[in-house]
Amino acid sequence: MTASPEERYYNIHDIEDLPEGQRAELIDGRIYMQPAPLRIHQRLTGRLQRCILDGIEKAGKPCDVYAAPFAVYLGSDYVEPDLSVICDPSRLTEKGCDGAPDWIIEVLSPSTAMNDYVRKLALYAKAGVREYWIVNPAGKTVRTYDFSTPEPHSAEYSFSEAIPVSICEDFTIRISDLL
């Protein structure tokens, strides 16, 4: 398929050629620039990372947790999820993660909601991500997607509910406890 003059399709090289420090993602040949996150976004991401590290260590899981900016290569797509949990060290490279992380968490920002709920949801399901969470600070909700079972399912939780972590048995997170 050839792009019209108004429509250009980008590839991984275009992302890698961006100036250092410029955050962007590549989904289906389109580049999406990433604005600087809000303070609540950073607070939630940092506290979730610490909580997840503690939980997977207690469970004895051999997983690593990486916060954005951290490169995740999914075929011809490139994303920088807010948090990526990778339990298979063979997927880790010097550049980031080559293949689907086991668990991805995105903390919504007003400008990224469409990508997180639509484009990334489809991409992550297709790429083999086992679990995907969308944390909505404004609505104080978390939408979870479990793609690890033959019948994928989703659920929505409030910040005050204990949210089960699918990839790690007997591990729950209550977002309200992190704030």
MDTraj code that builds the backbone (N, CA, C; nanometers):
import mdtraj as md
import numpy as np

residues = "MET THR ALA SER PRO GLU GLU ARG TYR TYR ASN ILE HIS ASP ILE GLU ASP LEU PRO GLU GLY GLN ARG ALA GLU LEU ILE ASP GLY ARG ILE TYR MET GLN PRO ALA PRO LEU ARG ILE HIS GLN ARG LEU THR GLY ARG LEU GLN ARG CYS ILE LEU ASP GLY ILE GLU LYS ALA GLY LYS PRO CYS ASP VAL TYR ALA ALA PRO PHE ALA VAL TYR LEU GLY SER ASP TYR VAL GLU PRO ASP LEU SER VAL ILE CYS ASP PRO SER ARG LEU THR GLU LYS GLY CYS ASP GLY ALA PRO ASP TRP ILE ILE GLU VAL LEU SER PRO SER THR ALA MET ASN ASP TYR VAL ARG LYS LEU ALA LEU TYR ALA LYS ALA GLY VAL ARG GLU TYR TRP ILE VAL ASN PRO ALA GLY LYS THR VAL ARG THR TYR ASP PHE SER THR PRO GLU PRO HIS SER ALA GLU TYR SER PHE SER GLU ALA ILE PRO VAL SER ILE CYS GLU ASP PHE THR ILE ARG ILE SER ASP LEU LEU".split()
xyz = np.array([
    [0.0844, -0.1177, 0.0000],
    [0.0000, 0.0000, 0.0000],
    [0.0890, 0.1241, 0.0000],
    [0.0640, 0.2135, -0.0895],
    [0.1439, 0.3350, -0.1010],
    [0.0728, 0.4497, -0.0312],
    [0.1470, 0.5260, 0.0428],
    [0.0894, 0.6401, 0.1141],
    [0.0676, 0.7564, 0.0187],
    [-0.0430, 0.8251, 0.0370],
    [-0.0678, 0.9454, -0.0422],
    [0.0262, 1.0550, 0.0072],
    [0.0412, 1.1653, -0.0691],
    [0.1316, 1.2718, -0.0252],
    [0.0968, 1.3262, 0.1130],
    [-0.0326, 1.3246, 0.1504],
    [-0.0728, 1.3760, 0.2809],
    [-0.0510, 1.2735, 0.3917],
    [-0.0388, 1.1474, 0.3521],
    [-0.0313, 1.0400, 0.4505],
    [0.1011, 0.9659, 0.4360],
    [0.1815, 0.9711, 0.5401],
    [0.3110, 0.9037, 0.5376],
    [0.3105, 0.7926, 0.6413],
    [0.3700, 0.6817, 0.6071],
    [0.3843, 0.5713, 0.7003],
    [0.5263, 0.5705, 0.7526],
    [0.5388, 0.5612, 0.8831],
    [0.6686, 0.5677, 0.9482],
    [0.7114, 0.4274, 0.9914],
    [0.8411, 0.4152, 1.0234],
    [0.8925, 0.2871, 1.0711],
    [0.9824, 0.3110, 1.1922],
    [1.0387, 0.2031, 1.2436],
    [1.1227, 0.2087, 1.3631],
    [1.2397, 0.3055, 1.3447],
    [1.2962, 0.3099, 1.2255],
    [1.4100, 0.4001, 1.2013],
    [1.3702, 0.5465, 1.2211],
    [1.2468, 0.5804, 1.1836],
    [1.1997, 0.7178, 1.2041],
    [1.1928, 0.7512, 1.3528],
    [1.1488, 0.6578, 1.4331],
    [1.1434, 0.6790, 1.5782],
    [1.2845, 0.6943, 1.6341],
    [1.3737, 0.6044, 1.5930],
    [1.5103, 0.6068, 1.6448],
    [1.5875, 0.7305, 1.5989],
    [1.5425, 0.7954, 1.4908],
    [1.6085, 0.9154, 1.4401],
    [1.5579, 1.0441, 1.5058],
    [1.4577, 1.0334, 1.5931],
    [1.4086, 1.1535, 1.6606],
    [1.5175, 1.2086, 1.7525],
    [1.5160, 1.3380, 1.7790],
    [1.6158, 1.3961, 1.8698],
    [1.6097, 1.3302, 2.0078],
    [1.7228, 1.3174, 2.0713],
    [1.7283, 1.2567, 2.2038],
    [1.6368, 1.3322, 2.2991],
    [1.5627, 1.2563, 2.3772],
    [1.4701, 1.3164, 2.4718],
    [1.3302, 1.3351, 2.4167],
    [1.3126, 1.3252, 2.2848],
    [1.1795, 1.3396, 2.2246],
    [1.1062, 1.2072, 2.2384],
    [0.9962, 1.2070, 2.3129],
    [0.9193, 1.0839, 2.3334],
    [0.8094, 1.0726, 2.2295],
    [0.8039, 0.9567, 2.1668],
    [0.7007, 0.9292, 2.0680],
    [0.6800, 0.7787, 2.0601],
    [0.5651, 0.7401, 2.0068],
    [0.5354, 0.5995, 1.9863],
    [0.4942, 0.5787, 1.8416],
    [0.5137, 0.4572, 1.7936],
    [0.4813, 0.4211, 1.6558],
    [0.3809, 0.3070, 1.6599],
    [0.2597, 0.3335, 1.6118],
    [0.1547, 0.2324, 1.6090],
    [0.0916, 0.2342, 1.4710],
    [0.0943, 0.1184, 1.4054],
    [0.0362, 0.1043, 1.2719],
    [0.0891, 0.2083, 1.1734],
    [0.2188, 0.2354, 1.1791],
    [0.2809, 0.3267, 1.0835],
    [0.2615, 0.4736, 1.1126],
    [0.1969, 0.5074, 1.2226],
    [0.1759, 0.6478, 1.2597],
    [0.2550, 0.6797, 1.3849],
    [0.3115, 0.7997, 1.3884],
    [0.3860, 0.8452, 1.5057],
    [0.2931, 0.9292, 1.5927],
    [0.2962, 0.8986, 1.7229],
    [0.2187, 0.9724, 1.8222],
    [0.3172, 1.0333, 1.9207],
    [0.3246, 1.1651, 1.9225],
    [0.4152, 1.2344, 2.0130],
    [0.3617, 1.2219, 2.1552],
    [0.4529, 1.2108, 2.2509],
    [0.4153, 1.1931, 2.3909],
    [0.4461, 1.3206, 2.4689],
    [0.3434, 1.3868, 2.5213],
    [0.3677, 1.5079, 2.6006],
    [0.4239, 1.4719, 2.7373],
    [0.4797, 1.5704, 2.8054],
    [0.5276, 1.5488, 2.9421],
    [0.4083, 1.5124, 3.0302],
    [0.4222, 1.4099, 3.1148],
    [0.3109, 1.3679, 3.1997],
    [0.2844, 1.4653, 3.3145],
    [0.1607, 1.4607, 3.3643],
    [0.1224, 1.5420, 3.4790],
    [0.1833, 1.4844, 3.6073],
    [0.1852, 1.5636, 3.7114],
    [0.2433, 1.5219, 3.8392],
    [0.1749, 1.3978, 3.8953],
    [0.0405, 1.3918, 3.8926],
    [-0.0310, 1.2753, 3.9460],
    [0.0067, 1.1495, 3.8681],
    [0.0281, 1.1658, 3.7404],
    [0.0701, 1.0537, 3.6551],
    [0.2041, 0.9988, 3.7040],
    [0.2985, 1.0863, 3.7291],
    [0.4310, 1.0442, 3.7743],
    [0.4256, 0.9833, 3.9144],
    [0.3438, 1.0417, 3.9996],
    [0.3299, 0.9900, 4.1364],
    [0.2745, 0.8480, 4.1340],
    [0.1678, 0.8278, 4.0577],
    [0.1070, 0.6951, 4.0479],
    [0.2031, 0.5938, 3.9865],
    [0.2694, 0.6332, 3.8806],
    [0.3619, 0.5418, 3.8133],
    [0.4738, 0.4982, 3.9078],
    [0.5328, 0.5925, 3.9785],
    [0.6416, 0.5605, 4.0704],
    [0.5971, 0.4681, 4.1834],
    [0.4809, 0.4973, 4.2401],
    [0.4326, 0.4157, 4.3518],
    [0.3868, 0.2775, 4.3057],
    [0.3277, 0.2720, 4.1868],
    [0.2910, 0.1412, 4.1315],
    [0.4153, 0.0571, 4.1042],
    [0.5190, 0.1195, 4.0512],
    [0.6422, 0.0453, 4.0229],
    [0.6987, -0.0158, 4.1509],
    [0.7043, 0.0630, 4.2554],
    [0.7564, 0.0135, 4.3831],
    [0.6690, -0.0996, 4.4384],
    [0.5376, -0.0825, 4.4324],
    [0.4434, -0.1827, 4.4811],
    [0.4567, -0.3137, 4.4022],
    [0.4679, -0.3021, 4.2713],
    [0.4801, -0.4216, 4.1865],
    [0.6125, -0.4922, 4.2130],
    [0.7198, -0.4164, 4.2251],
    [0.8495, -0.4782, 4.2564],
    [0.8416, -0.5564, 4.3878],
    [0.7827, -0.4964, 4.4895],
    [0.7679, -0.5642, 4.6187],
    [0.6830, -0.6907, 4.6049],
    [0.5714, -0.6800, 4.5326],
    [0.4800, -0.7933, 4.5172],
    [0.5389, -0.9105, 4.4417],
    [0.6112, -0.8811, 4.3332],
    [0.6675, -0.9928, 4.2562],
    [0.7871, -1.0543, 4.3280],
    [0.8585, -0.9738, 4.4057],
    [0.9688, -1.0299, 4.4856],
    [0.9135, -1.1237, 4.5927],
    [0.8061, -1.0808, 4.6610],
    [0.7442, -1.1658, 4.7637],
    [0.6912, -1.2954, 4.7039],
    [0.6414, -1.2879, 4.5813],
    [0.5868, -1.4067, 4.5145],
    [0.6970, -1.4935, 4.4536],
    [0.8206, -1.4445, 4.4558],
    [0.9313, -1.5212, 4.3987],
    [0.9318, -1.5253, 4.2472],
    [0.8686, -1.4287, 4.1835],
    [0.8642, -1.4227, 4.0369],
    [0.9924, -1.3589, 3.9837],
    [1.0486, -1.4144, 3.8771],
    [1.1713, -1.3575, 3.8187],
    [1.1393, -1.2475, 3.7166],
    [1.0707, -1.1440, 3.7611],
    [1.0276, -1.0379, 3.6700],
    [1.1019, -0.9082, 3.6994],
    [1.1136, -0.8251, 3.5957],
    [1.1684, -0.6906, 3.6100],
    [1.0591, -0.5911, 3.5748],
    [1.0630, -0.4745, 3.6374],
    [0.9642, -0.3695, 3.6134],
    [1.0374, -0.2460, 3.5625],
    [0.9954, -0.1961, 3.4481],
    [1.0589, -0.0795, 3.3867],
    [0.9564, 0.0313, 3.3674],
    [0.9959, 0.1532, 3.4025],
    [0.9099, 0.2703, 3.3832],
    [0.9523, 0.3443, 3.2567],
    [0.8566, 0.4136, 3.1959],
    [0.8845, 0.4943, 3.0774],
    [0.9826, 0.6059, 3.1134],
    [1.0658, 0.6446, 3.0215],
    [1.0746, 0.5929, 2.8855],
    [1.1544, 0.4623, 2.8800],
    [1.0892, 0.3567, 2.8342],
    [1.1505, 0.2261, 2.8164],
    [1.0956, 0.1698, 2.6863],
    [1.1836, 0.1383, 2.5945],
    [1.1444, 0.0968, 2.4593],
    [1.0903, -0.0450, 2.4573],
    [0.9726, -0.0594, 2.3973],
    [0.9128, -0.1910, 2.3748],
    [0.8865, -0.2027, 2.2248],
    [0.9525, -0.3008, 2.1636],
    [0.9392, -0.3259, 2.0204],
    [0.8429, -0.4422, 2.0004],
    [0.7313, -0.4136, 1.9335],
    [0.6299, -0.5151, 1.9054],
    [0.6183, -0.5276, 1.7538],
    [0.7068, -0.6052, 1.6953],
    [0.7107, -0.6158, 1.5493],
    [0.7503, -0.4825, 1.4904],
    [0.6653, -0.4275, 1.4060],
    [0.6954, -0.2983, 1.3435],
    [0.6456, -0.1806, 1.4272],
    [0.5889, -0.2076, 1.5432],
    [0.5398, -0.1024, 1.6313],
    [0.6385, -0.0784, 1.7455],
    [0.6321, 0.0430, 1.7985],
    [0.7226, 0.0843, 1.9065],
    [0.6417, 0.1641, 2.0065],
    [0.6454, 0.1212, 2.1335],
    [0.5729, 0.1933, 2.2379],
    [0.6626, 0.2120, 2.3593],
    [0.6237, 0.3060, 2.4431],
    [0.6912, 0.3310, 2.5700],
    [0.5849, 0.3307, 2.6798],
    [0.5407, 0.2107, 2.7216],
    [0.4366, 0.2043, 2.8249],
    [0.4838, 0.2703, 2.9547],
    [0.3880, 0.3164, 3.0331],
    [0.4242, 0.3773, 3.1609],
    [0.4966, 0.2762, 3.2495],
    [0.4468, 0.1522, 3.2533],
    [0.5154, 0.0451, 3.3252],
    [0.5103, -0.0824, 3.2419],
    [0.6237, -0.1493, 3.2338],
    [0.6341, -0.2774, 3.1634],
    [0.6916, -0.3793, 3.2599],
    [0.6214, -0.4904, 3.2748],
    [0.6683, -0.5997, 3.3593],
    [0.7075, -0.7140, 3.2665],
    [0.8342, -0.7531, 3.2751],
    [0.8881, -0.8558, 3.1857],
    [0.9420, -0.9702, 3.2713],
    [0.8859, -1.0888, 3.2502],
    [0.9257, -1.2066, 3.3282],
    [1.0158, -1.3007, 3.2492],
    [1.0356, -1.2735, 3.1219],
    [1.1222, -1.3551, 3.0364],
    [1.2448, -1.2725, 3.0002],
    [1.3586, -1.2952, 3.0678],
    [1.4776, -1.2126, 3.0433],
    [1.5321, -1.2225, 2.9007],
    [1.4935, -1.3250, 2.8262],
    [1.5420, -1.3361, 2.6880],
    [1.4823, -1.2278, 2.5982],
    [1.3773, -1.1617, 2.6426],
    [1.3169, -1.0532, 2.5642],
    [1.3889, -0.9197, 2.5839],
    [1.4739, -0.9131, 2.6852],
    [1.5424, -0.7871, 2.7146],
    [1.6676, -0.7726, 2.6303],
    [1.6832, -0.6535, 2.5736],
    [1.8007, -0.6191, 2.4946],
    [1.8594, -0.4908, 2.5511],
    [1.9710, -0.4481, 2.4955],
    [2.0287, -0.3202, 2.5380],
    [1.9337, -0.2041, 2.5108],
    [1.8512, -0.2156, 2.4063],
    [1.7598, -0.1069, 2.3701],
    [1.6301, -0.1086, 2.4501],
    [1.5919, -0.2241, 2.5049],
    [1.4656, -0.2331, 2.5768],
    [1.4112, -0.3739, 2.5749],
    [1.2871, -0.3883, 2.5320],
    [1.2194, -0.5173, 2.5276],
    [1.1818, -0.5494, 2.3835],
    [1.2233, -0.6658, 2.3366],
    [1.1906, -0.7109, 2.2014],
    [1.0824, -0.8173, 2.2133],
    [0.9592, -0.7779, 2.1962],
    [0.8453, -0.8672, 2.2130],
    [0.7563, -0.8179, 2.3245],
    [0.6498, -0.8911, 2.3469],
    [0.5475, -0.8477, 2.4414],
    [0.5905, -0.8642, 2.5865],
    [0.5817, -0.7568, 2.6658],
    [0.5965, -0.7712, 2.8104],
    [0.4817, -0.8575, 2.8642],
    [0.4990, -0.9103, 2.9832],
    [0.3930, -0.9910, 3.0429],
    [0.2774, -0.9038, 3.0908],
    [0.3112, -0.7849, 3.1395],
    [0.2089, -0.6962, 3.1967],
    [0.2474, -0.5537, 3.1615],
    [0.1498, -0.4785, 3.1130],
    [0.1702, -0.3366, 3.0814],
    [0.0657, -0.2551, 3.1565],
    [0.1111, -0.1432, 3.2122],
    [0.0210, -0.0485, 3.2782],
    [0.0389, 0.0875, 3.2116],
    [-0.0734, 0.1470, 3.1750],
    [-0.0743, 0.2843, 3.1245],
    [-0.1555, 0.3681, 3.2215],
    [-0.1012, 0.4824, 3.2620],
    [-0.1726, 0.5786, 3.3449],
    [-0.2256, 0.6852, 3.2496],
    [-0.3574, 0.7002, 3.2459],
    [-0.4197, 0.7912, 3.1502],
    [-0.3807, 0.9365, 3.1719],
    [-0.3596, 1.0017, 3.0620],
    [-0.3505, 1.1468, 3.0559],
    [-0.4592, 1.1879, 2.9583],
    [-0.5144, 1.3079, 2.9709],
    [-0.6213, 1.3475, 2.8791],
    [-0.5820, 1.3329, 2.7316],
    [-0.4572, 1.3605, 2.6996],
    [-0.4158, 1.3558, 2.5596],
    [-0.3840, 1.2153, 2.5090],
    [-0.3775, 1.1157, 2.5981],
    [-0.3419, 0.9799, 2.5538],
    [-0.4561, 0.8797, 2.5643],
    [-0.5718, 0.9210, 2.6105],
    [-0.6819, 0.8274, 2.6357],
    [-0.7192, 0.7452, 2.5129],
    [-0.7308, 0.8076, 2.3973],
    [-0.7693, 0.7355, 2.2750],
    [-0.6666, 0.6269, 2.2419],
    [-0.5399, 0.6600, 2.2519],
    [-0.4370, 0.5600, 2.2241],
    [-0.4441, 0.4457, 2.3251],
    [-0.4571, 0.4768, 2.4524],
    [-0.4553, 0.3744, 2.5567],
    [-0.5767, 0.2820, 2.5480],
    [-0.6960, 0.3378, 2.5278],
    [-0.8185, 0.2582, 2.5267],
    [-0.8460, 0.1884, 2.3934],
    [-0.7918, 0.2385, 2.2851],
    [-0.8252, 0.1808, 2.1545],
    [-0.7017, 0.1224, 2.0856],
    [-0.6114, 0.2086, 2.0436],
    [-0.4966, 0.1621, 1.9640],
    [-0.4071, 0.0655, 2.0416],
    [-0.3681, 0.1034, 2.1633],
    [-0.2777, 0.0186, 2.2409],
    [-0.3483, -0.1077, 2.2885],
    [-0.4744, -0.0981, 2.3234],
    [-0.5492, -0.2167, 2.3639],
    [-0.5445, -0.3218, 2.2524],
    [-0.5738, -0.2815, 2.1309],
    [-0.5703, -0.3756, 2.0176],
    [-0.4283, -0.4268, 1.9932],
    [-0.3311, -0.3365, 1.9981],
    [-0.1915, -0.3743, 1.9750],
    [-0.1441, -0.4741, 2.0799],
    [-0.1692, -0.4468, 2.2066],
    [-0.1215, -0.5335, 2.3143],
    [-0.1889, -0.6707, 2.3095],
    [-0.3171, -0.6743, 2.2796],
    [-0.3868, -0.8032, 2.2692],
    [-0.3274, -0.8862, 2.1554],
    [-0.3048, -0.8221, 2.0417],
    [-0.2495, -0.8916, 1.9247],
    [-0.1047, -0.9353, 1.9466],
    [-0.0270, -0.8551, 2.0186],
    [0.1164, -0.8813, 2.0362],
    [0.1458, -0.9905, 2.1389],
    [0.0483, -1.0260, 2.2218],
    [0.0709, -1.1311, 2.3202],
    [0.0982, -1.0834, 2.4614],
    [0.0674, -0.9566, 2.4914],
    [0.0772, -0.9086, 2.6294],
    [-0.0241, -0.9891, 2.7108],
    [0.0178, -1.0403, 2.8255],
    [-0.0713, -1.1253, 2.9051],
    [-0.1727, -1.0442, 2.9856],
    [-0.1310, -0.9272, 3.0348],
    [-0.2171, -0.8464, 3.1201],
    [-0.1936, -0.6992, 3.0885],
    [-0.3025, -0.6217, 3.0848],
    [-0.2955, -0.4791, 3.0533],
    [-0.3890, -0.4046, 3.1473],
    [-0.3360, -0.3018, 3.2137],
    [-0.4166, -0.2167, 3.3003],
    [-0.4138, -0.0734, 3.2471],
    [-0.5304, -0.0089, 3.2540],
    [-0.5405, 0.1344, 3.2253],
    [-0.5878, 0.2013, 3.3537],
    [-0.4998, 0.2831, 3.4110],
    [-0.5284, 0.3523, 3.5365],
    [-0.5776, 0.4929, 3.5017],
    [-0.6971, 0.5261, 3.5493],
    [-0.7589, 0.6553, 3.5192],
    [-0.7633, 0.7401, 3.6461],
    [-0.6657, 0.8310, 3.6633],
    [-0.6627, 0.9135, 3.7850],
    [-0.7855, 1.0038, 3.7998],
    [-0.8372, 1.0563, 3.6896],
    [-0.9523, 1.1466, 3.6975],
    [-1.0775, 1.0718, 3.7426],
    [-1.0991, 0.9536, 3.6897],
    [-1.2160, 0.8741, 3.7257],
    [-1.1949, 0.7837, 3.8456],
    [-1.0694, 0.7774, 3.8936],
    [-1.0321, 0.6891, 4.0050],
    [-1.0759, 0.5450, 3.9792],
    [-1.0464, 0.4992, 3.8558],
    [-1.0791, 0.3624, 3.8163],
    [-0.9596, 0.2973, 3.7484],
    [-0.9623, 0.1646, 3.7470],
    [-0.8623, 0.0863, 3.6748],
    [-0.9371, -0.0149, 3.5900],
    [-0.9115, -0.0131, 3.4601],
    [-0.9682, -0.1118, 3.3681],
    [-0.8604, -0.2164, 3.3451],
    [-0.8899, -0.3416, 3.3743],
    [-0.7924, -0.4486, 3.3556],
    [-0.8347, -0.5378, 3.2398],
    [-0.7355, -0.5903, 3.1704],
    [-0.7574, -0.6840, 3.0608],
    [-0.6655, -0.8028, 3.0850],
    [-0.7236, -0.9219, 3.0854],
    [-0.6465, -1.0447, 3.1023],
    [-0.6551, -1.1210, 2.9711],
    [-0.5429, -1.1230, 2.8990],
    [-0.5371, -1.1921, 2.7706],
    [-0.4727, -1.3299, 2.7826],
    [-0.4443, -1.3735, 2.9059],
    [-0.3682, -1.4978, 2.9264],
    [-0.4542, -1.6232, 2.9206],
    [-0.5846, -1.6082, 2.9190],
    [-0.6737, -1.7231, 2.9175],
    [-0.7355, -1.7399, 2.7783],
    [-0.7866, -1.8585, 2.7493],
    [-0.8495, -1.8782, 2.6177],
    [-0.9641, -1.7805, 2.5921],
    [-1.0328, -1.7411, 2.6989],
    [-1.1411, -1.6428, 2.6879],
    [-1.0956, -1.5137, 2.7562],
    [-1.0294, -1.4213, 2.6836],
    [-0.9833, -1.2964, 2.7453],
    [-1.1014, -1.2223, 2.8100],
    [-1.0720, -1.1541, 2.9196],
    [-1.1790, -1.0795, 2.9854],
    [-1.1241, -0.9483, 3.0415],
    [-1.2182, -0.8584, 3.0695],
    [-1.1804, -0.7307, 3.1290],
    [-1.2720, -0.7025, 3.2471],
    [-1.2258, -0.6139, 3.3329],
    [-1.3039, -0.5731, 3.4493],
    [-1.2650, -0.4305, 3.4846],
    [-1.3535, -0.3623, 3.5548],
    [-1.3221, -0.2277, 3.6007],
    [-1.3321, -0.2242, 3.7525],
    [-1.2336, -0.1600, 3.8138],
    [-1.2240, -0.1507, 3.9588],
    [-1.2121, -0.0040, 3.9983],
    [-1.2588, 0.0272, 4.1200],
    [-1.2349, 0.1600, 4.1760],
    [-1.0986, 0.1570, 4.2446],
    [-1.0430, 0.2724, 4.2704],
    [-0.9138, 0.2812, 4.3383],
    [-0.9181, 0.2146, 4.4765],
    [-1.0372, 0.2070, 4.5393],
    [-1.0465, 0.1514, 4.6742],
    [-1.0586, -0.0009, 4.6771],
    [-1.0753, -0.0640, 4.5609],
    [-1.0878, -0.2096, 4.5553],
    [-0.9519, -0.2766, 4.5393],
    [-0.9420, -0.3990, 4.5916],
    [-0.8215, -0.4803, 4.5730],
    [-0.8282, -0.5408, 4.4328],
    [-0.7307, -0.5055, 4.3506],
    [-0.7293, -0.5499, 4.2112],
    [-0.6359, -0.6700, 4.1993],
    [-0.6886, -0.7850, 4.1542],
    [-0.6018, -0.9020, 4.1407],
    [-0.5068, -0.8873, 4.0218],
    [-0.3836, -0.9304, 4.0443],
    [-0.2825, -0.9292, 3.9388],
    [-0.2838, -1.0684, 3.8755],
    [-0.3216, -1.0766, 3.7498],
    [-0.3378, -1.2057, 3.6830],
    [-0.2078, -1.2832, 3.6685],
    [-0.0980, -1.2123, 3.6424],
    [0.0281, -1.2838, 3.6168],
    [0.0956, -1.3311, 3.7441],
    [0.0405, -1.2942, 3.8600],
    [0.1050, -1.3283, 3.9874],
    [-0.0030, -1.3657, 4.0898],
    [-0.0210, -1.4943, 4.1109],
    [-0.1236, -1.5435, 4.2020],
    [-0.1068, -1.4854, 4.3428],
    [-0.2171, -1.4595, 4.4084],
    [-0.2190, -1.4081, 4.5458],
    [-0.1552, -1.2697, 4.5597],
    [-0.1612, -1.1896, 4.4559],
    [-0.1073, -1.0532, 4.4603],
    [-0.2187, -0.9594, 4.4151],
    [-0.2524, -0.8644, 4.5004],
    [-0.3520, -0.7625, 4.4661],
    [-0.2925, -0.6250, 4.4942],
    [-0.3490, -0.5263, 4.4261],
    [-0.3071, -0.3878, 4.4458],
    [-0.4316, -0.3027, 4.4694],
    [-0.4263, -0.2219, 4.5734],
    [-0.5324, -0.1255, 4.6023],
    [-0.4697, 0.0123, 4.5773],
    [-0.5112, 0.0766, 4.4698],
    [-0.4492, 0.2046, 4.4291],
    [-0.4619, 0.3091, 4.5388],
    [-0.5756, 0.3122, 4.6101],
    [-0.5944, 0.4120, 4.7154],
    [-0.4873, 0.3997, 4.8249],
    [-0.4319, 0.2808, 4.8448],
    [-0.3255, 0.2635, 4.9441],
    [-0.1934, 0.3260, 4.8993],
    [-0.1815, 0.3546, 4.7720],
    [-0.0558, 0.4102, 4.7180],
    [-0.0548, 0.5619, 4.7181],
    [-0.1702, 0.6230, 4.7375],
    [-0.1791, 0.7702, 4.7278],
    [-0.1652, 0.8378, 4.8619],
])
top = md.Topology()
chain = top.add_chain()
for i, resn in enumerate(residues, 1):
    res = top.add_residue(resn, chain, resSeq=i)
    for name in ("N", "CA", "C"):
        top.add_atom(name, md.element.get_by_symbol(name[0]), res)
traj = md.Trajectory(xyz[None], top)
